[in-house]
Every structure is written in structure tokens, then in C-alpha cells.
Amino acid sequence: MSYPHLKITFLGTGTSSGVPMIGCECAVCTSTDKNDKRLRSSILVQSEKTTLVVDAGPDFRYQMLRANVKKLDAIIFTHPHKDHVAGLDDVRAYNFFSGLPMQVYANEMTQAVLMREFPYAFADKRYPGVPEINLNTIALDPFIVGDIPVVPIEVWHLKMPVLGFQFGSFTYITDANVISEQEQEKIKNGEVLVLNALRKEKHISHFTLDEATALALELNNKQTYFTHISHQLGKHADINKNLPATVALAHDGLVVEL
């Protein structure tokens, strides 16, 4: 499968509460290091012809403004949790300027939640100015958005199936604590792997720092970045200096080109 040159920007690298967390005065939340400021997890994927984002959480509007995204062709959703879907209403601006519906790619489980959370966007009679959305159903088969081929990777978030996505030699996985051996085979020995690493302590549905690090080394990508990070993990600089050479914490604004 042929891939265009891709520029991938981390729009957010935080967990559901973001960092800093409202009301928290811990060392991470009060840090002056810009890398300790994390919006909800999302990435921007750009080729010369196509621009898409993976997930549109509560910070979607600000992320688009901060990254100066004037044109957006599609949103691909990993799963239906609020911190990954809550910003969908703000595609209205792209509808207005492009005159086109936003192409949304999601599995049936996620589509059901989108229609429940944003019923006005899918009503037979819609109020002028509501989001215009064209739903595209995805599962585990590869698909193409514009000129960008996408390969879904199935992972597990406790008992919920979540989709990771592979863009050539770049694999993006968030909200997982189990990846089957079969799916791991698809993501071994690549260029860049992104995994969630919530905190140091055990969690019911997310990889811990140690679990993510061990998996990263086993999968043997040239570079692994961790995302979906909580304030409980520790300061960016402190954690980063103790990670293996091929592993690092991602930060908001990080850019990878392939």
C-alpha cells in the first residue's frame, strides 16, 4: 500500500480530565513547563491533499484554532467516550466555509452514541446551522480518506473494543489495556508507535507506564511515544529522562513526519 508524505501533530496528549486538572494543586498541575499542559488526546494527520483528525473531544475547537487548521476533510473516531467525541458540534465552522458535510468515520457502536449525543445533527428536519455530518461505517477493514490509507487496529479498553489506526509506518493507539497477539503482529517493527500510558499505578482499563514501556520494547518500533497521560504520572521532564532511548512521552504540539 502506497502512502503519501504525512505530517502528524499531537493536538492533545492528556487523559479525560486534561492536565492541569480542575481544582488540583499537585506538582504536575501547577508546573510551569508547557509540556505539562495537556489537552484531551487527539492527533492531526495531514498529507498534501487531505487533512483529518483522530477523535474530537471537548478541546476540539481550541485544538483547531491552536494548530491553525483552516481545512478539515474528516474525523476518525476511536471509540465513543465523551473525552473523544464531545467536540463534534464544532464541525459547523468547517461546514460553513467548505459548503460540505464533514466526513465522519466510526464503527456502529460509536455512531450510535454520536446520534444520541447530537440528535439535532441527524434529525430528518434540522435547524439551520446545525452540524452537517456524513457518517461512514468502519470496522476492521482498511479504508481510505482522501489520499490517506488507514488500517484499523483492534484493542481493548477493559471490555470495550477500541480502534487504533495505522497510517503507513505510524500507529496510533489510545485507551487500551489489552492488545491481542494477532493485532500486535500488525504493529511490530514500525517507525513510530503511539500508546496510552495513564499513570504508574495499576488501572482497570489503561496501560500503566511500566506496562506501556514493556509493550513498546517488545513491539520494537524505532520510536514509541506515550499519550493519554494523567497528572498522576508525574512531570514530563522527570518521567522522560528515565525512559528507554526509543521511548518518550508525547507532548501537545509534537510533530512527526513520515
C-alpha positions in Angstrom: 0.0 0.0 0.0 1.5 3.4 -1.0 1.4 6.3 1.4 1.8 10.0 0.8 4.2 12.1 2.9 2.5 12.6 6.2 2.7 15.3 8.9 1.2 14.2 12.2 0.7 16.7 15.0 -0.3 15.7 18.6 -3.2 18.1 19.3 -3.6 16.7 22.8 -1.9 14.2 25.0 -3.9 14.2 28.2 -6.4 11.9 29.7 -10.2 12.6 30.2 -9.7 15.4 32.8 -6.8 17.0 30.9 -3.7 18.4 32.6 -3.9 20.5 34.7 -7.0 19.0 36.3 -9.6 21.5 37.6 -9.0 22.3 41.2 -5.8 20.3 41.6 -2.7 21.9 43.1 -0.3 18.9 42.7 3.2 19.5 41.3 2.2 18.5 37.8 -0.9 20.6 37.6 1.0 23.7 38.9 4.0 23.1 36.8 5.3 25.9 34.6 6.6 23.5 32.0 4.5 23.9 28.8 4.9 20.1 28.2 2.9 19.5 31.4 -0.2 21.2 29.8 -2.2 18.5 28.1 -5.5 18.8 26.2 -7.6 15.8 25.6 -5.9 13.2 23.3 -6.2 13.7 19.6 -3.9 13.8 16.5 -4.0 15.7 13.3 -2.9 13.8 10.2 -2.0 15.8 7.0 -0.9 14.9 3.5 -0.6 17.4 0.7 -4.2 16.8 -0.3 -6.0 15.6 2.9 -6.4 16.7 6.5 -8.1 14.5 9.1 -8.2 14.3 12.9 -8.4 11.2 15.1 -11.0 12.0 17.7 -12.7 15.3 18.5 -13.0 15.7 22.3 -14.1 18.6 24.5 -11.0 20.6 23.4 -11.6 20.2 19.6 -12.4 23.8 18.9 -9.3 25.2 20.7 -7.1 22.5 19.2 -8.2 23.5 15.7 -7.5 27.2 16.5 -4.2 26.5 18.1 -3.0 24.3 15.2 -4.4 26.8 12.7 -6.4 24.1 10.8 -8.3 26.0 8.1 -9.4 22.9 6.2 -10.6 19.6 7.6 -11.8 16.8 5.5 -12.6 14.1 8.0 -12.8 12.9 11.6 -12.0 9.3 12.5 -13.2 8.1 15.9 -11.5 5.5 18.1 -14.5 4.9 20.5 -17.5 6.7 21.9 -16.2 8.0 25.3 -17.0 11.7 26.0 -13.4 12.8 26.0 -13.1 11.6 22.4 -16.4 12.7 20.9 -17.7 15.8 22.8 -16.4 18.4 20.4 -18.2 17.2 17.2 -20.6 20.1 17.2 -17.8 22.5 16.3 -17.5 21.0 12.8 -20.2 23.6 11.9 -17.5 26.1 11.1 -15.9 23.8 8.6 -19.4 23.1 7.1 -19.9 26.9 6.7 -16.6 27.6 4.9 -16.4 24.5 2.8 -20.1 24.1 2.0 -19.7 20.4 2.5 -20.7 17.9 5.2 -18.0 16.6 7.5 -17.0 13.1 6.7 -17.0 11.1 9.9 -15.6 7.6 10.2 -16.7 5.5 13.1 -17.8 2.0 14.0 -21.5 1.2 14.6 -21.1 1.4 18.4 -19.6 4.9 18.2 -22.2 6.1 15.6 -25.0 5.1 18.0 -23.5 7.4 20.7 -22.9 10.2 18.2 -26.6 10.1 17.2 -27.7 10.0 20.8 -25.4 12.8 21.9 -26.0 15.1 18.9 -29.6 14.2 17.8 -30.2 17.5 16.2 -27.4 16.9 13.6 -29.1 13.7 12.4 -32.8 14.7 12.6 -35.0 14.5 9.5 -35.8 18.2 9.9 -32.7 20.0 11.0 -32.5 23.6 12.3 -30.4 25.8 10.1 -26.7 25.9 11.2 -26.5 22.6 12.9 -23.6 20.4 12.0 -23.7 18.6 8.7 -22.2 15.2 9.1 -21.9 12.3 6.7 -21.4 9.0 8.6 -19.1 6.4 7.2 -19.2 3.0 8.9 -15.8 1.3 9.6 -14.9 -1.9 11.3 -11.5 -3.7 10.9 -11.1 -3.5 7.1 -8.7 -0.9 5.7 -10.2 2.2 4.2 -9.0 5.4 2.5 -9.7 9.0 3.5 -8.8 11.2 0.5 -5.3 10.0 -0.4 -4.5 8.6 3.1 -4.9 4.8 3.6 -6.0 3.8 7.1 -5.6 0.4 8.7 -7.7 -0.1 11.9 -6.2 -2.0 14.8 -8.5 -3.5 17.4 -7.5 -3.0 21.0 -9.4 -3.5 24.3 -10.3 -0.8 26.9 -11.4 -3.3 29.6 -14.4 -4.8 27.8 -14.9 -2.2 25.2 -13.4 -2.7 21.7 -11.4 0.4 20.7 -9.9 1.2 17.3 -6.4 2.2 16.9 -5.3 3.4 13.5 -2.2 2.8 11.4 -1.1 5.4 8.8 1.8 3.7 7.0 4.5 3.1 9.5 2.8 5.2 12.2 0.4 3.5 14.6 -1.8 5.4 17.0 -3.4 3.6 19.9 -5.2 5.2 22.8 -7.5 3.9 25.6 -6.2 0.4 25.8 -5.0 -2.2 28.3 -5.1 -5.3 26.1 -3.8 -5.9 22.6 -4.1 -9.4 21.2 -1.1 -11.2 19.8 -2.7 -11.1 16.3 -3.1 -7.3 16.4 0.4 -6.9 17.9 1.9 -8.6 14.8 0.5 -5.8 12.7 2.3 -3.1 14.6 5.7 -4.6 15.2 9.0 -3.1 13.9 7.4 0.1 12.5 8.7 3.6 12.5 6.5 5.2 15.1 4.1 3.7 17.7 1.9 5.7 20.0 0.5 4.0 23.1 -1.5 5.2 26.1 0.3 5.4 29.4 -2.1 6.8 32.0 -0.1 6.6 35.3 2.3 4.5 37.3 -0.4 2.8 39.4 -2.5 -0.1 38.1 -5.7 0.9 36.2 -8.7 -1.1 35.2 -8.7 -0.1 31.6 -5.5 1.7 30.7 -1.8 0.7 30.4 0.4 1.9 33.2 3.7 3.4 32.5 5.6 0.1 33.1 3.1 -1.9 31.0 3.3 0.5 28.1 7.1 0.6 28.3 7.4 -3.2 28.3 5.0 -3.5 25.4 6.8 -0.7 23.5 10.1 -2.6 23.8 8.5 -5.9 22.7 6.9 -4.3 19.7 10.3 -2.8 18.7 9.2 0.3 16.8 12.1 2.7 16.1 10.3 5.3 18.3 7.4 5.0 20.7 5.5 7.9 22.2 3.1 7.8 25.1 -0.1 9.7 25.2 -3.4 9.9 27.2 -1.4 10.9 30.2 -2.8 11.9 33.6 -1.4 14.3 36.2 -0.8 11.2 38.3 2.1 10.1 36.0 4.4 12.8 37.1 6.2 15.7 35.5 7.0 15.4 31.8 10.7 16.1 32.2 11.1 13.8 35.2 9.4 10.8 33.5 11.1 11.3 30.2 14.7 11.2 31.5 14.1 7.7 32.9 12.6 6.1 29.8 14.5 3.8 27.4 16.2 5.5 24.5 13.5 4.6 22.0 10.6 5.7 24.2 9.4 9.1 25.2 6.3 11.0 26.4 4.5 12.8 23.7 3.5 16.4 24.3 0.9 18.8 22.9 2.3 20.3 19.6 4.7 17.4 18.9 5.1 16.9 15.2 6.2 13.7 13.4 6.8 13.5 9.7 6.9 10.3 7.7 
